[in-house]
């Protein structure tokens, strides 16, 4: 069976979004043009940033209907990343909280895409 290995976020300005994600991820895009940027992460996952103005078929959806999730090893790491991302000025949707699945928080990127950071329950 095949498994997803690529997420595309439709953004207003791929160059600005690439700069945001470069700082957030600590990684350089492998492709960066005015209409598309691509990151290949250490896990092999790819993150594409495509201009919502040039994508075909035409992008009609709004942001915020899905989340890009980042799994961490423990709650201390979640708190550390939350402090860093809040200091960067990311819009906080949910401050760190214990939920059914683990300890988590949620923010948005400049285009309104939801980013969730979590550590599974039982991770100290």
mmCIF file of the C-alpha atoms, coordinates in Angstrom:
data_MODEL
# 
_entry.id   MODEL 
# 
loop_
_atom_site.group_PDB 
_atom_site.id 
_atom_site.type_symbol 
_atom_site.label_atom_id 
_atom_site.label_alt_id 
_atom_site.label_comp_id 
_atom_site.label_asym_id 
_atom_site.label_entity_id 
_atom_site.label_seq_id 
_atom_site.pdbx_PDB_ins_code 
_atom_site.Cartn_x 
_atom_site.Cartn_y 
_atom_site.Cartn_z 
_atom_site.occupancy 
_atom_site.B_iso_or_equiv 
_atom_site.pdbx_formal_charge 
_atom_site.auth_seq_id 
_atom_site.auth_comp_id 
_atom_site.auth_asym_id 
_atom_site.auth_atom_id 
_atom_site.pdbx_PDB_model_num 
ATOM 1   C CA . UNK A 1 1   ? 0.000   0.000  0.000   1.00 0.00 ? 1   UNK A CA 1 
ATOM 2   C CA . UNK A 1 2   ? 1.180   3.537  -0.636  1.00 0.00 ? 2   UNK A CA 1 
ATOM 3   C CA . UNK A 1 3   ? 1.400   6.124  2.138   1.00 0.00 ? 3   UNK A CA 1 
ATOM 4   C CA . UNK A 1 4   ? 1.092   9.897  1.921   1.00 0.00 ? 4   UNK A CA 1 
ATOM 5   C CA . UNK A 1 5   ? 4.455   11.600 1.733   1.00 0.00 ? 5   UNK A CA 1 
ATOM 6   C CA . UNK A 1 6   ? 3.606   15.087 0.449   1.00 0.00 ? 6   UNK A CA 1 
ATOM 7   C CA . UNK A 1 7   ? 1.425   17.914 1.759   1.00 0.00 ? 7   UNK A CA 1 
ATOM 8   C CA . UNK A 1 8   ? 0.667   21.006 -0.320  1.00 0.00 ? 8   UNK A CA 1 
ATOM 9   C CA . UNK A 1 9   ? -0.560  24.163 1.358   1.00 0.00 ? 9   UNK A CA 1 
ATOM 10  C CA . UNK A 1 10  ? -2.108  26.783 -0.906  1.00 0.00 ? 10  UNK A CA 1 
ATOM 11  C CA . UNK A 1 11  ? -0.659  30.143 0.101   1.00 0.00 ? 11  UNK A CA 1 
ATOM 12  C CA . UNK A 1 12  ? -0.970  33.775 -0.926  1.00 0.00 ? 12  UNK A CA 1 
ATOM 13  C CA . UNK A 1 13  ? 2.776   34.359 -1.416  1.00 0.00 ? 13  UNK A CA 1 
ATOM 14  C CA . UNK A 1 14  ? 5.034   31.285 -1.739  1.00 0.00 ? 14  UNK A CA 1 
ATOM 15  C CA . UNK A 1 15  ? 8.221   33.349 -1.314  1.00 0.00 ? 15  UNK A CA 1 
ATOM 16  C CA . UNK A 1 16  ? 7.019   34.837 1.989   1.00 0.00 ? 16  UNK A CA 1 
ATOM 17  C CA . UNK A 1 17  ? 5.647   31.474 3.139   1.00 0.00 ? 17  UNK A CA 1 
ATOM 18  C CA . UNK A 1 18  ? 8.953   29.774 2.277   1.00 0.00 ? 18  UNK A CA 1 
ATOM 19  C CA . UNK A 1 19  ? 10.787  32.305 4.461   1.00 0.00 ? 19  UNK A CA 1 
ATOM 20  C CA . UNK A 1 20  ? 8.328   31.635 7.309   1.00 0.00 ? 20  UNK A CA 1 
ATOM 21  C CA . UNK A 1 21  ? 8.725   27.846 7.078   1.00 0.00 ? 21  UNK A CA 1 
ATOM 22  C CA . UNK A 1 22  ? 12.521  28.110 6.592   1.00 0.00 ? 22  UNK A CA 1 
ATOM 23  C CA . UNK A 1 23  ? 12.733  29.848 9.975   1.00 0.00 ? 23  UNK A CA 1 
ATOM 24  C CA . UNK A 1 24  ? 10.140  27.596 11.620  1.00 0.00 ? 24  UNK A CA 1 
ATOM 25  C CA . UNK A 1 25  ? 11.593  24.284 10.387  1.00 0.00 ? 25  UNK A CA 1 
ATOM 26  C CA . UNK A 1 26  ? 15.249  25.267 10.343  1.00 0.00 ? 26  UNK A CA 1 
ATOM 27  C CA . UNK A 1 27  ? 15.500  23.876 6.806   1.00 0.00 ? 27  UNK A CA 1 
ATOM 28  C CA . UNK A 1 28  ? 16.108  25.318 3.353   1.00 0.00 ? 28  UNK A CA 1 
ATOM 29  C CA . UNK A 1 29  ? 13.605  24.730 0.552   1.00 0.00 ? 29  UNK A CA 1 
ATOM 30  C CA . UNK A 1 30  ? 14.909  22.500 -2.252  1.00 0.00 ? 30  UNK A CA 1 
ATOM 31  C CA . UNK A 1 31  ? 12.818  24.530 -4.694  1.00 0.00 ? 31  UNK A CA 1 
ATOM 32  C CA . UNK A 1 32  ? 11.770  28.166 -4.331  1.00 0.00 ? 32  UNK A CA 1 
ATOM 33  C CA . UNK A 1 33  ? 10.043  30.133 -7.095  1.00 0.00 ? 33  UNK A CA 1 
ATOM 34  C CA . UNK A 1 34  ? 7.438   32.905 -7.109  1.00 0.00 ? 34  UNK A CA 1 
ATOM 35  C CA . UNK A 1 35  ? 4.659   30.309 -7.497  1.00 0.00 ? 35  UNK A CA 1 
ATOM 36  C CA . UNK A 1 36  ? 5.931   27.247 -5.580  1.00 0.00 ? 36  UNK A CA 1 
ATOM 37  C CA . UNK A 1 37  ? 8.334   26.268 -2.816  1.00 0.00 ? 37  UNK A CA 1 
ATOM 38  C CA . UNK A 1 38  ? 9.229   22.753 -1.673  1.00 0.00 ? 38  UNK A CA 1 
ATOM 39  C CA . UNK A 1 39  ? 10.771  21.478 1.553   1.00 0.00 ? 39  UNK A CA 1 
ATOM 40  C CA . UNK A 1 40  ? 11.981  17.888 1.930   1.00 0.00 ? 40  UNK A CA 1 
ATOM 41  C CA . UNK A 1 41  ? 12.035  17.165 5.656   1.00 0.00 ? 41  UNK A CA 1 
ATOM 42  C CA . UNK A 1 42  ? 14.370  14.785 7.487   1.00 0.00 ? 42  UNK A CA 1 
ATOM 43  C CA . UNK A 1 43  ? 11.546  12.216 7.747   1.00 0.00 ? 43  UNK A CA 1 
ATOM 44  C CA . UNK A 1 44  ? 11.191  12.182 3.954   1.00 0.00 ? 44  UNK A CA 1 
ATOM 45  C CA . UNK A 1 45  ? 7.895   14.067 4.139   1.00 0.00 ? 45  UNK A CA 1 
ATOM 46  C CA . UNK A 1 46  ? 7.590   16.861 1.592   1.00 0.00 ? 46  UNK A CA 1 
ATOM 47  C CA . UNK A 1 47  ? 5.886   20.206 2.255   1.00 0.00 ? 47  UNK A CA 1 
ATOM 48  C CA . UNK A 1 48  ? 4.862   22.203 -0.795  1.00 0.00 ? 48  UNK A CA 1 
ATOM 49  C CA . UNK A 1 49  ? 3.738   25.831 -0.754  1.00 0.00 ? 49  UNK A CA 1 
ATOM 50  C CA . UNK A 1 50  ? 1.791   26.584 -3.945  1.00 0.00 ? 50  UNK A CA 1 
ATOM 51  C CA . UNK A 1 51  ? 0.376   29.956 -4.931  1.00 0.00 ? 51  UNK A CA 1 
ATOM 52  C CA . UNK A 1 52  ? -3.385  29.806 -4.497  1.00 0.00 ? 52  UNK A CA 1 
ATOM 53  C CA . UNK A 1 53  ? -3.527  32.306 -7.396  1.00 0.00 ? 53  UNK A CA 1 
ATOM 54  C CA . UNK A 1 54  ? -1.827  30.029 -9.958  1.00 0.00 ? 54  UNK A CA 1 
ATOM 55  C CA . UNK A 1 55  ? -2.763  26.497 -8.821  1.00 0.00 ? 55  UNK A CA 1 
ATOM 56  C CA . UNK A 1 56  ? -4.902  24.401 -11.147 1.00 0.00 ? 56  UNK A CA 1 
ATOM 57  C CA . UNK A 1 57  ? -7.607  23.435 -10.715 1.00 0.00 ? 57  UNK A CA 1 
ATOM 58  C CA . UNK A 1 58  ? -8.565  26.743 -9.104  1.00 0.00 ? 58  UNK A CA 1 
ATOM 59  C CA . UNK A 1 59  ? -8.337  26.752 -5.318  1.00 0.00 ? 59  UNK A CA 1 
ATOM 60  C CA . UNK A 1 60  ? -11.783 27.369 -3.847  1.00 0.00 ? 60  UNK A CA 1 
ATOM 61  C CA . UNK A 1 61  ? -11.394 26.154 -0.254  1.00 0.00 ? 61  UNK A CA 1 
ATOM 62  C CA . UNK A 1 62  ? -10.557 28.164 2.807   1.00 0.00 ? 62  UNK A CA 1 
ATOM 63  C CA . UNK A 1 63  ? -7.698  27.511 5.229   1.00 0.00 ? 63  UNK A CA 1 
ATOM 64  C CA . UNK A 1 64  ? -8.158  25.993 8.662   1.00 0.00 ? 64  UNK A CA 1 
ATOM 65  C CA . UNK A 1 65  ? -10.019 22.833 7.637   1.00 0.00 ? 65  UNK A CA 1 
ATOM 66  C CA . UNK A 1 66  ? -7.015  20.585 8.282   1.00 0.00 ? 66  UNK A CA 1 
ATOM 67  C CA . UNK A 1 67  ? -3.852  20.596 10.383  1.00 0.00 ? 67  UNK A CA 1 
ATOM 68  C CA . UNK A 1 68  ? -0.180  19.945 9.798   1.00 0.00 ? 68  UNK A CA 1 
ATOM 69  C CA . UNK A 1 69  ? 0.886   18.028 12.903  1.00 0.00 ? 69  UNK A CA 1 
ATOM 70  C CA . UNK A 1 70  ? 4.311   17.809 14.517  1.00 0.00 ? 70  UNK A CA 1 
ATOM 71  C CA . UNK A 1 71  ? 4.909   14.946 16.961  1.00 0.00 ? 71  UNK A CA 1 
ATOM 72  C CA . UNK A 1 72  ? 7.384   15.502 19.786  1.00 0.00 ? 72  UNK A CA 1 
ATOM 73  C CA . UNK A 1 73  ? 8.757   13.084 22.344  1.00 0.00 ? 73  UNK A CA 1 
ATOM 74  C CA . UNK A 1 74  ? 7.490   14.696 25.547  1.00 0.00 ? 74  UNK A CA 1 
ATOM 75  C CA . UNK A 1 75  ? 5.439   17.486 27.117  1.00 0.00 ? 75  UNK A CA 1 
ATOM 76  C CA . UNK A 1 76  ? 8.557   19.498 27.964  1.00 0.00 ? 76  UNK A CA 1 
ATOM 77  C CA . UNK A 1 77  ? 9.386   19.702 24.249  1.00 0.00 ? 77  UNK A CA 1 
ATOM 78  C CA . UNK A 1 78  ? 5.805   20.816 23.525  1.00 0.00 ? 78  UNK A CA 1 
ATOM 79  C CA . UNK A 1 79  ? 6.150   23.647 26.043  1.00 0.00 ? 79  UNK A CA 1 
ATOM 80  C CA . UNK A 1 80  ? 9.552   24.639 24.601  1.00 0.00 ? 80  UNK A CA 1 
ATOM 81  C CA . UNK A 1 81  ? 8.215   24.808 21.024  1.00 0.00 ? 81  UNK A CA 1 
ATOM 82  C CA . UNK A 1 82  ? 5.091   26.657 22.188  1.00 0.00 ? 82  UNK A CA 1 
ATOM 83  C CA . UNK A 1 83  ? 7.223   29.320 23.891  1.00 0.00 ? 83  UNK A CA 1 
ATOM 84  C CA . UNK A 1 84  ? 9.356   29.705 20.755  1.00 0.00 ? 84  UNK A CA 1 
ATOM 85  C CA . UNK A 1 85  ? 6.442   29.876 18.323  1.00 0.00 ? 85  UNK A CA 1 
ATOM 86  C CA . UNK A 1 86  ? 4.422   32.252 20.531  1.00 0.00 ? 86  UNK A CA 1 
ATOM 87  C CA . UNK A 1 87  ? 7.497   34.515 20.750  1.00 0.00 ? 87  UNK A CA 1 
ATOM 88  C CA . UNK A 1 88  ? 7.631   34.487 16.921  1.00 0.00 ? 88  UNK A CA 1 
ATOM 89  C CA . UNK A 1 89  ? 4.120   35.949 16.904  1.00 0.00 ? 89  UNK A CA 1 
ATOM 90  C CA . UNK A 1 90  ? 2.223   32.980 15.507  1.00 0.00 ? 90  UNK A CA 1 
ATOM 91  C CA . UNK A 1 91  ? -1.519  33.283 16.132  1.00 0.00 ? 91  UNK A CA 1 
ATOM 92  C CA . UNK A 1 92  ? -2.357  30.920 18.996  1.00 0.00 ? 92  UNK A CA 1 
ATOM 93  C CA . UNK A 1 93  ? -5.569  28.924 18.598  1.00 0.00 ? 93  UNK A CA 1 
ATOM 94  C CA . UNK A 1 94  ? -5.012  26.672 21.615  1.00 0.00 ? 94  UNK A CA 1 
ATOM 95  C CA . UNK A 1 95  ? -2.495  27.076 24.420  1.00 0.00 ? 95  UNK A CA 1 
ATOM 96  C CA . UNK A 1 96  ? -0.789  23.887 25.665  1.00 0.00 ? 96  UNK A CA 1 
ATOM 97  C CA . UNK A 1 97  ? -3.395  21.533 27.091  1.00 0.00 ? 97  UNK A CA 1 
ATOM 98  C CA . UNK A 1 98  ? -3.828  17.887 27.963  1.00 0.00 ? 98  UNK A CA 1 
ATOM 99  C CA . UNK A 1 99  ? -6.311  16.195 25.597  1.00 0.00 ? 99  UNK A CA 1 
ATOM 100 C CA . UNK A 1 100 ? -7.469  12.594 25.047  1.00 0.00 ? 100 UNK A CA 1 
ATOM 101 C CA . UNK A 1 101 ? -4.475  11.759 22.825  1.00 0.00 ? 101 UNK A CA 1 
ATOM 102 C CA . UNK A 1 102 ? -1.781  13.765 24.614  1.00 0.00 ? 102 UNK A CA 1 
ATOM 103 C CA . UNK A 1 103 ? -0.360  17.187 25.408  1.00 0.00 ? 103 UNK A CA 1 
ATOM 104 C CA . UNK A 1 104 ? -0.824  19.689 22.583  1.00 0.00 ? 104 UNK A CA 1 
ATOM 105 C CA . UNK A 1 105 ? -1.208  23.222 21.274  1.00 0.00 ? 105 UNK A CA 1 
ATOM 106 C CA . UNK A 1 106 ? -2.311  24.750 17.967  1.00 0.00 ? 106 UNK A CA 1 
ATOM 107 C CA . UNK A 1 107 ? -1.287  27.902 16.086  1.00 0.00 ? 107 UNK A CA 1 
ATOM 108 C CA . UNK A 1 108 ? -1.681  29.223 12.541  1.00 0.00 ? 108 UNK A CA 1 
ATOM 109 C CA . UNK A 1 109 ? 0.841   30.157 9.890   1.00 0.00 ? 109 UNK A CA 1 
ATOM 110 C CA . UNK A 1 110 ? 0.528   33.563 8.145   1.00 0.00 ? 110 UNK A CA 1 
ATOM 111 C CA . UNK A 1 111 ? -2.011  32.124 5.664   1.00 0.00 ? 111 UNK A CA 1 
ATOM 112 C CA . UNK A 1 112 ? -4.210  30.684 8.428   1.00 0.00 ? 112 UNK A CA 1 
ATOM 113 C CA . UNK A 1 113 ? -3.142  27.026 8.065   1.00 0.00 ? 113 UNK A CA 1 
ATOM 114 C CA . UNK A 1 114 ? -3.435  25.217 11.383  1.00 0.00 ? 114 UNK A CA 1 
ATOM 115 C CA . UNK A 1 115 ? -0.223  23.810 12.883  1.00 0.00 ? 115 UNK A CA 1 
ATOM 116 C CA . UNK A 1 116 ? -0.526  21.386 15.815  1.00 0.00 ? 116 UNK A CA 1 
ATOM 117 C CA . UNK A 1 117 ? 2.327   20.237 18.047  1.00 0.00 ? 117 UNK A CA 1 
ATOM 118 C CA . UNK A 1 118 ? 1.768   17.268 20.353  1.00 0.00 ? 118 UNK A CA 1 
ATOM 119 C CA . UNK A 1 119 ? 3.297   14.581 22.518  1.00 0.00 ? 119 UNK A CA 1 
ATOM 120 C CA . UNK A 1 120 ? 1.324   11.361 22.924  1.00 0.00 ? 120 UNK A CA 1 
ATOM 121 C CA . UNK A 1 121 ? -0.234  10.535 26.301  1.00 0.00 ? 121 UNK A CA 1 
ATOM 122 C CA . UNK A 1 122 ? 2.173   8.785  28.608  1.00 0.00 ? 122 UNK A CA 1 
ATOM 123 C CA . UNK A 1 123 ? 5.174   10.681 27.216  1.00 0.00 ? 123 UNK A CA 1 
ATOM 124 C CA . UNK A 1 124 ? 6.760   12.314 30.258  1.00 0.00 ? 124 UNK A CA 1 
# 
